[in-house]
């Protein structure tokens, strides 16, 4: 623990009942909706990074959204304390941290402008790694390339649940290799023709193949 500032490090967070207090930047923020009512937000989810560059996911459940929504924004620096810690588990994980932060009714969120850490934290994969499936599919990652084709979003229904699918073709900075990626869920894609960064954190599935 950083005694001088009485702050914890993200890397120190574990399942023990401790008075954790973090200073973090919100590098990703998005809203989940109920599967049976897509117009109602079920949770606010975030990826947080501390000044050491360590990342952890945090969630605000439906009942607490009115209390915290106005205090949370992507890119904001916040001091957060009195939160719960749970296991970070599931089919698709946005960070490699074993734990996940859960907001409680008494969680404290304080704004801050004091920041000496990185502005972003990305985990880049090369096209070769994607095309040869040389990655752990349970974890999210980032990829940089040129968007050479973007299909319309399709709505698919599986077991009564709707999901949105958008197919993209990304081209590397040297000719001959493309990645064909079905992006499922909300998209956050910058379609700059010079350099395109696809935030894979909101993807639920990725497949890749070489296209002619």
C-alpha positions in Angstrom: 0.0 0.0 0.0 1.2 3.5 -0.8 1.4 4.8 2.7 2.4 8.4 1.8 -1.0 8.9 0.0 -2.8 6.1 1.8 -3.7 4.6 -1.6 -3.8 1.0 -2.6 -2.4 -0.4 -5.9 -4.6 -2.3 -8.3 -2.1 -5.2 -8.1 -2.6 -5.4 -4.4 -6.4 -6.0 -4.7 -7.5 -9.4 -3.6 -10.4 -11.1 -2.0 -9.5 -10.1 1.6 -11.8 -7.7 3.4 -9.6 -4.7 3.4 -10.3 -0.9 3.4 -9.1 -0.5 -0.2 -8.7 3.0 -1.6 -7.7 3.5 -5.2 -6.8 6.4 -7.4 -7.6 5.3 -11.0 -8.4 6.6 -14.5 -11.5 5.3 -16.2 -10.0 4.1 -19.6 -13.2 2.3 -20.8 -16.8 2.8 -19.8 -19.9 1.3 -21.3 -23.5 0.4 -20.4 -25.0 -3.1 -20.4 -28.7 -3.5 -21.0 -31.2 -6.3 -19.9 -31.5 -9.0 -22.6 -35.3 -9.0 -22.3 -35.5 -5.2 -22.2 -32.6 -3.6 -24.3 -33.9 -0.1 -23.5 -33.1 -0.4 -19.8 -29.5 -0.2 -18.5 -28.7 -3.2 -16.3 -25.2 -2.1 -15.3 -22.3 0.4 -15.9 -19.1 -1.4 -16.5 -15.6 0.1 -16.5 -11.9 -0.8 -17.0 -9.8 1.2 -14.5 -6.0 1.7 -14.6 -3.8 3.0 -11.7 -0.6 5.0 -12.0 1.4 1.8 -12.1 -0.4 0.8 -15.3 -2.3 -2.1 -13.7 -5.9 -2.7 -14.9 -9.1 -4.0 -13.2 -12.7 -4.1 -14.1 -15.5 -2.5 -12.1 -19.3 -2.7 -12.2 -22.1 -0.6 -11.0 -25.3 -2.6 -10.7 -28.7 -1.5 -11.9 -30.1 -0.2 -8.5 -27.0 1.9 -7.9 -26.8 3.6 -11.4 -28.8 6.7 -10.3 -26.3 7.2 -7.4 -23.1 6.9 -9.4 -23.8 7.6 -13.1 -23.1 11.3 -12.9 -19.8 10.7 -11.1 -18.3 8.4 -13.7 -17.0 9.3 -17.2 -14.5 7.8 -19.5 -11.1 9.5 -19.2 -11.9 10.8 -15.7 -9.6 10.4 -12.7 -11.3 9.2 -9.6 -10.5 8.2 -6.0 -12.7 5.2 -5.1 -13.1 3.6 -1.7 -15.5 1.4 0.3 -16.1 -1.0 -2.6 -16.5 -4.7 -2.8 -14.1 -7.2 -4.4 -15.3 -10.3 -6.2 -13.8 -12.9 -8.5 -13.1 -11.9 -12.1 -14.6 -14.8 -14.0 -16.6 -15.6 -17.1 -16.2 -16.7 -20.7 -14.7 -13.3 -21.8 -12.5 -11.2 -19.6 -11.4 -7.6 -20.1 -8.5 -7.7 -17.8 -6.1 -10.4 -16.5 -6.6 -9.3 -12.9 -8.1 -12.1 -10.8 -10.5 -9.8 -9.1 -13.3 -7.4 -10.0 -14.6 -4.3 -8.2 -18.3 -4.1 -7.3 -19.8 -0.7 -6.2 -21.7 -0.7 -2.9 -24.3 1.9 -1.8 -21.7 3.4 0.6 -18.9 3.4 -2.0 -17.1 6.7 -2.2 -16.2 8.3 -5.5 -14.2 11.5 -5.5 -13.0 13.5 -8.5 -9.2 14.2 -8.8 -6.9 16.0 -11.3 -3.7 14.6 -9.8 -2.4 11.9 -12.3 1.1 10.7 -13.0 0.2 7.4 -14.7 -0.4 6.4 -18.3 -3.3 7.7 -20.3 -4.1 4.4 -21.8 -3.3 0.7 -21.5 -3.6 -1.5 -24.5 -2.7 -5.1 -25.3 -1.8 -5.1 -29.0 -1.7 -8.3 -31.0 -0.1 -8.6 -34.4 -2.0 -9.8 -37.4 0.1 -12.9 -37.5 -0.9 -13.8 -34.0 -4.6 -13.3 -34.8 -4.5 -15.3 -38.0 -2.7 -18.2 -36.4 -4.9 -17.9 -33.3 -1.8 -17.4 -31.1 -3.7 -15.8 -28.3 -5.8 -16.7 -25.3 -9.4 -16.2 -26.5 -10.8 -15.6 -23.0 -9.0 -12.2 -22.7 -9.7 -9.1 -24.7 -7.0 -7.4 -26.8 -6.4 -4.5 -29.2 -5.5 -4.6 -32.9 -4.3 -1.7 -35.2 -5.1 -1.8 -38.9 -6.9 -0.1 -41.7 -10.7 -0.8 -42.0 -11.0 -1.8 -45.7 -14.6 -3.0 -45.5 -17.4 -2.6 -42.9 -20.8 -4.4 -43.3 -24.1 -3.3 -41.9 -24.9 -4.4 -38.3 -27.0 -7.5 -38.2 -29.3 -8.5 -35.4 -29.2 -12.2 -34.6 -31.4 -14.2 -32.2 -30.0 -17.1 -30.2 -32.1 -18.9 -27.7 -34.4 -16.0 -27.5 -31.7 -13.4 -26.9 -30.8 -10.8 -29.5 -27.2 -9.8 -30.3 -25.7 -7.4 -32.8 -23.0 -8.6 -35.2 -20.9 -6.4 -37.4 -18.3 -7.9 -39.8 -15.2 -5.9 -40.5 -12.1 -6.4 -42.6 -8.9 -5.0 -41.2 -5.8 -4.6 -43.4 -2.3 -4.6 -42.0 0.3 -2.0 -43.0 1.8 -4.4 -45.5 -0.2 -6.0 -48.4 -1.5 -9.5 -48.5 -3.0 -10.1 -45.1 -6.5 -9.2 -43.9 -8.3 -10.1 -40.7 -12.0 -10.8 -41.0 -13.6 -10.1 -37.6 -17.2 -10.6 -36.4 -17.7 -7.9 -33.7 -20.5 -8.8 -31.4 -22.1 -6.2 -29.0 -21.5 -2.5 -28.9 -18.9 -1.2 -31.3 -16.3 1.5 -30.6 -14.4 1.6 -33.9 -12.4 4.6 -35.2 -12.6 4.4 -39.0 -9.5 6.5 -39.7 -8.1 5.3 -43.0 -4.5 5.9 -41.9 -4.6 4.0 -38.7 -7.6 2.2 -37.0 -7.7 0.9 -33.5 -10.5 -1.6 -32.7 -11.2 -1.8 -29.0 -11.9 -5.5 -28.6 -13.0 -5.1 -25.0 -16.7 -5.2 -26.0 -16.4 -8.2 -28.3 -17.9 -11.4 -27.4 -16.3 -13.4 -30.3 -13.4 -13.2 -32.7 -12.6 -15.4 -35.6 -9.9 -14.6 -38.2 -8.9 -16.0 -41.6 -6.8 -15.0 -44.5 -8.9 -13.4 -47.2 -8.1 -13.4 -50.9 
